[in-house]
């Protein structure tokens, strides 16, 4: 009760703008620590209203003294307030700087990790095949005259490599990091599967064959998905593509075999050059638009040329490793 009366007195002095520094400190302490009685505040308001006209003013000297002390108190409070704001701002700035430093360090470490990745390359020559083990456990078999460019470790959201030529892939499954093969004509994206890519820059027709699982083929202006036992043939000259089922064993070249399926004769010639390390030319002034089909099980170059001659009517002359096709 006594404390309530004291608070009431302090509030009366504060409302009248007549208080000392000690009064103000007490009032602030009470405001921070006490729960004010609503009835007391209402009574105080009524008293002030009723007594305003009857209240005798203090002397000018006293009023000026009180106001002087009040101004000094307000200056000290304002100074402390500014000091607290500065300290708070400094603390916030320090925390922000620390956060920026942490995130900056993480970003820098990731940047350094990316920039310090070394790139490797594996390639094959004429008639050569090579098995390459990629950093993630993926197995790649390169066909003749092929090249693969890949990092010594996979960082980031994708496992991306570059292929020129032909390769058979057994991709290690990783849903969080898709495996992407970049070629000159298209990209192939998988999570984990077995497939074959044939994409020589000199060939007219390139292809993707899926042995198991599924892949996504991204073309410059199209996208398609292939499942197991499906194949897509893409004509790089006309831009046409043909998606079809292929039940036969894929990538027969791994055993030294050849398979042509409506393959342009010029692509057949390049295939024979890569496999047998020979040079094939076409007779001038003659039109060669033949499509060749057939499978050859590890046969000699002459045996293959004779089979082509029998099915297409295209003859050949051979002088060592130099071969000319004519009609």
C-alpha positions as a printed Julia matrix, in Angstrom:
327×3 Matrix{Float64}:
  0.0     0.0      0.0
  2.81    2.35     0.99
  4.67    1.5     -2.18
  1.53    2.32    -4.19
  1.27    5.74    -2.55
  4.93    6.45    -3.27
  4.46    5.49    -6.91
  1.42    7.71    -7.08
  3.41   10.63    -5.69
  6.22   10.09    -8.16
  3.81    9.96   -11.05
  2.14   13.19    -9.86
  5.48   14.97    -9.86
  6.33   13.54   -13.3
  3.0    14.72   -14.71
  3.59   18.17   -13.29
  7.1    18.22   -14.83
  8.44   18.72   -11.31
 10.88   15.96   -10.41
 14.49   15.52    -9.44
 17.07   13.17   -10.82
 16.54   10.9     -7.83
 12.77   10.95    -8.42
 13.21   10.01   -12.05
 15.54    7.12   -11.23
 13.06    5.74    -8.71
 10.21    6.11   -11.16
 12.15    4.29   -13.92
 13.09    1.5    -11.53
  9.48    1.1    -10.46
  8.27    1.07   -14.06
 10.7    -1.74   -14.86
 10.1    -3.89   -11.79
  6.57   -3.22   -10.54
  3.16   -4.06   -11.86
  1.05   -0.93   -11.58
 -2.43   -1.01   -10.1
 -4.97    0.11   -12.72
 -7.28    1.59   -10.04
 -4.42    3.68    -8.67
 -3.72    5.11   -12.1
 -7.39    5.91   -12.62
 -7.58    7.63    -9.19
 -4.48    9.64    -9.99
 -5.94   10.78   -13.28
 -9.13   11.91   -11.56
 -7.22   13.8     -8.89
 -5.1    15.6    -11.4
 -8.15   16.61   -13.36
 -9.99   17.91   -10.3
 -7.05   19.58    -8.61
 -5.47   21.25   -11.59
 -7.33   24.48   -11.04
 -6.73   24.47    -7.27
 -3.11   23.43    -7.34
 -0.86   26.27    -6.28
  2.17   26.56    -8.56
  5.68   26.19    -7.27
  7.96   29.16    -7.25
  9.76   30.02   -10.44
 13.09   29.21    -8.8
 11.99   25.75    -7.74
 10.42   25.02   -11.1
 13.59   26.09   -12.92
 15.69   23.97   -10.57
 13.52   20.93   -11.2
 13.63   21.49   -14.94
 17.4    21.89   -14.87
 17.8    18.62   -13.03
 15.36   16.95   -15.42
 17.35   18.14   -18.43
 20.57   16.8    -16.94
 18.88   13.46   -16.26
 17.51   13.27   -19.79
 20.98   14.03   -21.2
 22.49   11.2    -19.17
 19.7     8.83   -20.19
 20.11    9.85   -23.85
 23.88    9.4    -23.6
 23.48    5.93   -22.13
 20.9     5.12   -24.78
 23.31    6.15   -27.55
 26.1     4.14   -25.94
 23.8     1.09   -25.72
 22.78    1.51   -29.39
 26.42    1.76   -30.41
 27.31   -1.36   -28.46
 24.3    -3.19   -29.89
 25.2    -2.06   -33.39
 28.79   -3.13   -32.81
 27.6    -6.52   -31.56
 25.26   -6.92   -34.52
 28.02   -5.88   -36.9
 30.38   -8.35   -35.27
 27.83  -11.15   -35.59
 27.1   -10.15   -39.2
 30.8   -10.05   -39.96
 31.24  -13.46   -38.39
 28.32  -14.86   -40.4
 29.72  -13.34   -43.59
 33.13  -14.72   -42.72
 31.75  -18.21   -42.14
 29.63  -18.26   -45.28
 32.35  -16.54   -47.24
 34.84  -19.12   -46.06
 32.5   -21.94   -47.06
 31.97  -20.38   -50.48
 35.69  -19.81   -50.85
 36.48  -23.38   -49.85
 33.93  -24.62   -52.38
 35.42  -22.31   -55.0
 38.93  -23.51   -54.23
 37.68  -27.1    -54.29
 36.22  -26.54   -57.75
 39.18  -24.63   -59.12
 41.67  -27.2    -57.86
 39.97  -30.03   -59.74
 42.35  -31.53   -62.27
 41.11  -32.89   -65.58
 42.21  -36.13   -67.11
 41.92  -37.5    -70.61
 41.92  -40.99   -72.05
 41.95  -41.79   -75.75
 42.28  -44.66   -78.18
 43.91  -45.02   -81.58
 43.01  -47.05   -84.68
 41.8   -50.53   -83.86
 42.24  -49.93   -80.13
 39.76  -50.32   -77.29
 40.35  -49.2    -73.72
 38.58  -49.5    -70.36
 38.56  -46.39   -68.15
 37.57  -46.27   -64.48
 36.03  -42.9    -63.62
 36.35  -41.32   -60.12
 32.82  -42.3    -59.01
 33.23  -45.97   -59.91
 31.64  -45.68   -63.36
 33.18  -47.95   -65.96
 33.71  -46.69   -69.51
 34.94  -48.71   -72.48
 36.2   -46.56   -75.34
 35.96  -47.7    -78.94
 38.62  -46.93   -81.56
 39.62  -43.29   -82.18
 37.64  -42.03   -79.18
 38.46  -39.62   -76.41
 37.01  -38.84   -72.96
 37.68  -35.75   -70.86
 36.8   -35.97   -67.15
 37.74  -34.52   -63.72
 39.85  -36.36   -61.16
 36.87  -36.06   -58.8
 33.25  -35.05   -59.2
 32.14  -31.91   -57.33
 28.92  -29.93   -57.49
 25.49  -31.17   -58.46
 26.48  -33.21   -61.52
 29.04  -35.74   -62.69
 29.84  -34.27   -66.07
 32.28  -35.6    -68.67
 32.95  -34.98   -72.38
 33.04  -37.69   -75.02
 34.2   -37.65   -78.62
 33.65  -40.93   -80.42
 32.03  -44.04   -79.01
 31.83  -45.39   -75.51
 29.95  -47.99   -73.5
 29.04  -46.87   -69.97
 28.18  -48.7    -66.77
 27.26  -45.72   -64.61
 27.49  -45.91   -60.82
 24.04  -45.07   -59.42
 23.74  -41.78   -57.54
 20.34  -40.06   -57.45
 21.75  -36.92   -55.84
 24.38  -36.39   -58.52
 23.24  -37.17   -62.09
 25.8   -38.4    -64.59
 25.97  -36.27   -67.75
 27.84  -37.04   -70.96
 28.48  -34.04   -73.2
 28.95  -34.74   -76.9
 29.13  -32.45   -79.89
 25.59  -33.26   -80.99
 23.67  -33.97   -77.76
 23.9   -34.55   -74.0
 22.93  -37.75   -72.22
 21.76  -37.55   -68.58
 21.38  -40.62   -66.33
 21.3   -41.57   -62.66
 22.77  -45.03   -63.05
 22.43  -47.41   -66.0
 24.23  -49.14   -68.89
 24.18  -47.53   -72.33
 26.23  -46.91   -75.44
 26.93  -43.56   -77.12
 28.23  -43.23   -80.64
 28.97  -39.61   -81.5
 31.94  -39.15   -83.8
 32.12  -35.59   -85.09
 32.82  -36.86   -88.62
 29.81  -39.23   -88.8
 26.52  -38.35   -90.4
 24.46  -40.53   -88.04
 25.03  -40.64   -84.28
 23.18  -42.81   -81.77
 22.34  -43.73   -78.18
 21.5   -47.33   -77.18
 20.17  -48.24   -73.74
 20.92  -51.65   -72.28
 19.3   -51.19   -68.86
 17.56  -48.46   -66.9
 16.66  -45.25   -68.68
 18.41  -42.17   -70.01
 17.49  -38.66   -71.09
 18.85  -37.35   -74.38
 18.98  -33.55   -74.66
 19.16  -32.23   -78.21
 19.53  -28.55   -79.15
 15.79  -28.23   -79.8
 14.3   -31.39   -78.29
 14.47  -33.86   -75.43
 13.61  -37.56   -75.32
 13.77  -40.41   -72.84
 14.9   -43.92   -73.67
 14.31  -47.12   -71.74
 16.04  -50.48   -71.84
 16.25  -52.01   -75.33
 15.54  -48.68   -76.99
 17.73  -46.82   -79.46
 17.7   -43.41   -81.09
 19.46  -42.62   -84.36
 20.08  -38.95   -85.1
 20.97  -37.66   -88.54
 23.27  -34.68   -87.97
 22.76  -33.42   -91.54
 18.96  -33.43   -91.81
 18.23  -33.13   -88.08
 15.87  -36.09   -88.22
 15.87  -38.79   -85.56
 14.44  -42.26   -85.31
 13.58  -43.94   -82.01
 13.08  -47.69   -82.08
 13.36  -50.98   -80.19
 16.59  -52.95   -80.44
 16.43  -56.43   -78.97
 19.88  -57.52   -80.08
 23.01  -57.24   -77.97
 24.32  -53.71   -78.0
 27.9   -52.43   -78.43
 29.07  -55.52   -80.32
 32.28  -53.63   -81.12
 33.5   -54.56   -77.62
 34.18  -58.05   -79.03
 35.63  -56.77   -82.29
 32.38  -57.17   -84.23
 30.67  -54.76   -86.61
 26.97  -54.02   -87.05
 25.41  -51.75   -89.65
 21.72  -50.92   -89.63
 20.78  -48.74   -92.63
 24.09  -46.97   -92.1
 25.19  -44.45   -94.76
 28.08  -45.85   -96.79
 30.31  -42.9    -95.86
 29.84  -43.73   -92.15
 30.61  -47.39   -92.91
 33.87  -46.3    -94.54
 34.83  -44.23   -91.49
 34.0   -47.15   -89.19
 36.29  -49.43   -91.2
 39.06  -46.82   -91.16
 38.92  -46.56   -87.37
 38.79  -50.31   -86.83
 41.33  -51.49   -89.42
 43.61  -48.43   -89.59
 43.12  -47.98   -93.32
 42.31  -45.12   -95.7
 39.12  -45.35   -97.8
 38.28  -42.97  -100.65
 35.37  -42.77  -103.09
 35.7   -42.59  -106.87
 35.12  -39.12  -108.22
 32.03  -38.33  -110.24
 29.96  -41.14  -108.72
 27.05  -40.86  -106.31
 27.27  -42.92  -103.1
 24.02  -42.68  -101.17
 23.76  -46.37  -100.25
 22.55  -47.51   -96.82
 24.37  -50.58   -95.53
 22.98  -53.25   -93.19
 24.65  -56.35   -91.82
 26.64  -57.8    -88.92
 30.2   -59.07   -89.15
 31.68  -61.22   -86.42
 35.31  -60.28   -86.0
 36.1   -60.67   -89.7
 39.01  -59.34   -91.71
 38.81  -56.1    -93.67
 38.64  -57.94   -96.99
 35.78  -60.12   -95.73
 33.81  -57.04   -94.7
 34.48  -55.27   -98.01
 33.37  -58.33   -99.94
 30.14  -58.47   -97.93
 29.48  -54.79   -98.65
 30.2   -55.41  -102.33
 27.77  -58.31  -102.42
 24.88  -56.44  -100.76
 25.31  -52.99  -102.33
 27.09  -53.45  -105.64
 29.9   -51.11  -104.53
 33.26  -52.49  -105.63
 36.65  -51.85  -104.08
 40.3   -51.72  -105.05
 42.91  -52.26  -102.39
 46.58  -51.31  -102.43
 47.95  -52.03   -98.98
 46.02  -49.85   -96.55
 44.65  -47.63   -99.32
 41.17  -48.62  -100.54
 39.02  -47.05  -103.21
 35.3   -47.67  -103.55
 33.67  -47.36  -106.95
 30.59  -48.44  -108.88
